[in-house]
Amino acid sequence: MSVLRVLLIAFNVALITYLVYRLMQVYRSYGVNKGWILTIGIFLLLLPTTILMGFVKVSAIYVLVYPVAIGFFLYFIKDEV
C-alpha cells in the first residue's frame, strides 16, 4: 500500500505541475470559455490536495477515473490557447 501511495504522490506532483502550466496559458488567452476552464482546472488541482490532507480516501475509483478526467480536460482545452 505504501508503494501505491508513493506512486500516486509522484503522479500527482507531475500532473499538478503540468496542469498549472496549461492553466496559466489559458489564463493569458482570450478564449470564450476561459472561466469554465479555469474553474474545472482548479477543481482538478484541489482534488489531489484533499487526498493528501486525508479528507478523501484513496480508492480504486480515484486511481482509475482521475487520470481519465485529466486526459479529457487536457484534450478539450488543447485548442483553447
N, C-alpha and C positions, 0 to 999 in steps of 0.2 A: 504494500500500500504506500510505503514511503517513496518508492521509486516512481510510482504513478504521480504522486504529489509533486515531486521534483520535476518530472517531465511536464506536468501541467503548468507549473510556475514558469519554466523556461519557455514553453509555448506562449503563455500569456505575455511575458516580457517582450518577446519578438513581435507578437501581434499588436500589443499596445503601442509600441514604437512605430510600426507601420501605419496603424490607424491614426495616430496623432499627425504623422506626416501627410496622409491623404486629407484629413480634416482641415489642416492648415491650408492646403491647396484649394479646397472647396471654399473655405472662408474668404480667401483672397479673390475668388472668381465672382462673376456677376450672374450666376445661374438663377433661374426662376425658382427652383425647388431647394434653394440653399438652406432655408430654415428647417425644412423637414430632414434634410440630410444631416445637418449638424445635430439636431435633436436625437435622431436614431443613432448616430455615431457616438454621441456622449452616453446614451443608454448602454450601448455595447461596450464602451470603455468602463462604465461603472459596474457592470456585472461581474467581471473577474475580481474587482476590488471587494465586492460583497462576499465573495467566496474566501478570499484571503483573510478578511476580518471575521469570518465564521457565521455571517448572517444566513448564507445559503450553503447547504451541504453539497459536496462534490458527489455527483451521481453519474451513472452511465448515460442518462439522457443529456446532461450538460456536455459531457465529453463528446457525444455524437452530434448533438444539434448545434452547439455553439460554433464549431468550425464551418458548418453549412450556412448558418446565418451570416457569419463574417464573409464567407465566399460570395453569397448572394448580394450582400451590401456592397462589397468592392466591385462586383460585376455591374451592378446597377449604377454606380457612380463613376464608372470609368470614363464616360463621355462628358461628364459634368465640368471638367476642368478645361 
